[in-house]
């Protein structure tokens, strides 16, 4: 979640901070919906269409929340304007053609006080970017020499960033991600995927390392880098029809999880909900302070 919040602030600040102009959906976003994420070899998994499309009435928006997959919480609780309101999190397996690299998917839904314009303010973006620095590092790649061209690398709101993140203190993941964002009058969408053009790149590779603690208790990479290219996701923030400013937030992620990452342990399902809870509450508090 740290990396997701960093990516949100990175994309908007580097690809058009303060830009209030409406843009058509990015090529990358449409690619994630229509072609999908490469989970194994030639096997792709499409990300789901947004639960909350633009242009719905208040009644239709509430109906969409009622229909959230895996929802067991009353709608009244989900839309409560509070930093500690509940959220809906769904973690599930997806098909993979490689037994040693199963596919995973994460779908997150929550409502937060706030507006789209708040997300475009420089001080909020700086605060959001800095709040995720503990476990995620983002390096924007602004120079053309850093960026091998790829078929999807088109459009005015597309860029690249090299991201380094620790997963459950077990894995160090490095990836160069193609990022995009677009805005309509109702929503902001941020999309990203690992760019295969950087597989084996000398400076900004797509790879992972096993992490172990040294004698001083510090986590260090323990093995030769292993290639990794299977992750894609998008975040959509949609204005709600409500008595006070509210946003509906949804995050859809698909990725491959090599069996060597956690030795078969089900760490995501056991640890991710608490991590998400902490980050969702912090995100809400930041917006409510604006």
N, C-alpha and C positions, 0 to 999 in steps of 0.2 A: 504493500500500500504506500510506503514511503516513495518508492520509485514512481508509482502512478501519480501521486500528487506533485512530485518534482516534474514529471513529464508534462502535466497540465500547465504548470507555470512556465516551464521551458518553452513549450510550443507557442503559447499565446504571446509570451514576451519577446521571443526571438522571431516569430513568424508574423507579427502584426500587433504589437501591444497598442491598446487603445483604438484599434480599428473597429468601427461600428458598422462597416459596410457589410451587407449580406453577400454571401458567396454560395455558389452551387456546391453540392457534396463533392468531396475530393475523390480523385481516382483511387487513392489508397483505401478510403472508407468503402467505396463500392466494391473494390477487389476483395476486401475481407468478407463482405456479405455474399458476393456472387461466386468467387473462386474459393476463398477460404484460406486457412493456415496449413502449411505443410507439416503434418504430424510425423509421417514416416515415408521416405522415398517419394513415390508419386501420389501418396494418399493425402488428400486435403479435407479439412473440416471447415464448413462454413460457420461464421459467427451468426447468431440469431439476429433477426430484424429488431429494431428498437421496440421495446414494449410500449413506449410513450412517443408516438410520432407527433410531428407538428400539426397544428390546426384543429385539435380536439376541443370540444366544449368542456365545461366543468364536469358535467354528468359523465361524459365519455372518459375523462381522465380518471375519475373515481372508479369507473367500471374497470379500467385497465389495472388499477392498483388492486382491486378485488380479485383480478384474474392472475396475479403474479404467481409464477411457478413456485411451489413449496411454501406459499404463504399460510401461516397458522395464527398470525397475529391480527387482531381486529384492525380494520382500516383506520378507525378513529385514533388508534394508538400510533400507527405508522405516520399519520399526517400531523401529529401533535407538534407544535412549534417549540421544540425543546432540544437542547444539545444531547440529552440522554434518551430521546425517542428511539424505539427499536428499528431494526432494519431487517431485510430479507436477504439471506446468503444461501446460495445453492452451489455445492461442490460435487461434481459428478465425473464419472469416467466417460471417455469417448473412444470410439473405435480407433485401433491402430493395427497396422500390418506387421509390426515388430513387437514380439512379446517382451523384449528387454527394454522397450521404450514406449510404455503405455501412454495414451492420451488422457489429459485432464481438462476440465472446463470449470470456470468460476463465473457465476452470475451474481452480481450485487445490486440491490435496489434500496434506496432510502430517500427520504424527503428532508430538506433543510431550509430554514429561513435564509433569504438572500435573493439577489438579483444577478442577472447576467452581467450588467454593467459593473457590479462590484468585482467580478472576476477579471475584468480588464484594467483595473486600477493598478498602477505601478507598485504602490506600497504593499498591496495585498499579494501581488505576484511575488515580490521579493520575500515577503514573510513566508509564503507557501513554499517557495523554492528552498529557503534556508531551513525550514522545519523538517525536511526530509533528508538532511545530510548525514544522519547517523549511519544508516545502512545502505544508502544509495549515493553514488557519485555520477554526475552527468557532465559530459564535456561536449559542448556544441561543436560541430564540424562545419565551419563557415567557409573554409577555403575550398575551391573547386578541386584542387589537387588531392584533397583528402577523400573525395567522393567518386568512386567508380560509378559510371552511369548504369542504370537499370531501367527496364521498360516502364516501371510505374513512377519513375522520378520526373514527373511533370506537374505543372500547376504552380500558381503563385504562393500557395500556403503549404509547401512541402519542404522539409529540411531533413537533416541527419543529426543524430547525437550518439555518442558512445557512452553506454551505461554500464556501471560496475555495481553489482549488488550481492549481498550475502543472503543466502537462503537458510534459515533455521540454524545458523552457525555451523552448517555442514558443507555448504557448497558456495564457491565464489563464481558467479556468472558474469561474464563479460560479453557484451553484444553491441553492435552498431545498428541502431534502429532508424528506419525511415519513419518520419513523423509528419502528420498533417493536421490541420484544423480548419473548420469552416463554421460560419455563423449564419443563422437566419434570424428573423424577428422573434422566434420562439425558443431558439436553442443554440447551444455551442456543442460541437462534436470534435473530440480529439481522438485520433487514430494512430496506431503504430504497429510495426511488425519488424522482426529481425530481417535485415537486408542481406540476402545470400551473396550479393556482390562483394561482401566483406569476409566471406569464408576464407580462412587462411591468410587474411591481411596481416602484414608485418606489424603495423602499429595499432590497428583497431580491429582485432579479430573477434569472431563469434566463437566463444569457447567457454569451458568450465573447468574448475579445479576442485578437488576434494580439500576441505579445510580441517585442520587439527590444531590443537593448542600445543605450543612449545613449553619448555620448562618454566617460562615466565608467565604462562597463562594466556599468551597472545595467539590469536588464530593466524595460521600461516598455510599457504598452498602446499600440498604434499605430493603432487604427482604431475606428470606431463599433461599439458592442456589437452582436453578432449573437445572435438568440434561440436558445435551446437547451433541450430538454425530454426528451431521449431517453436515459435511463439508469435502471437498476434492478438491485438485487443483494441477496444475502443471505449471511450467514455462519453456519454451524452448527458447534458444538463439542460432540462426543459422547464420553461416558466409554467408554473401552476396557476390556475384560476382560483384565487383564495382571497380572504379578507385582508391578509397582509402578505408581503412579498415572500414567495416560496418557490423552491426549485425541486424538481424530481430528478434524481441522479441514478443512472444505471451504468454498470461496468460489465463488459463481457470479454472474457479471456479464454483462449484455447492454447494449449502448449503440450509438448511432450515432456515426460518425466522419466529420464533414464533410471532404471532400477538401482544403479550404483549410487544415486544421489543419497537415498535414505535407507539403503539395505532392505527395501521392502516395507519399511515402517510407514504407517499412515499418518505422517506428521502434519500434512496439510489439513486434513479434516479435524485433527485434534487441536492444533495450535492457531490456525488461521482465523477462526471466529473471534478470538480474544484480540488478536492484532488488529483486525478490521474494526472491532468495536472501539478500540482506543483511537484509531485514526479518524473514523467517522465523527466521533465526538469532538475531537480537536478541530477538524475541518468545520464543523458547525459552529463551534465557539468562535473561530476566527471570523467567519462571516457575520455572526451576530454582533461582534464588536465593531463592525464597520459602521 
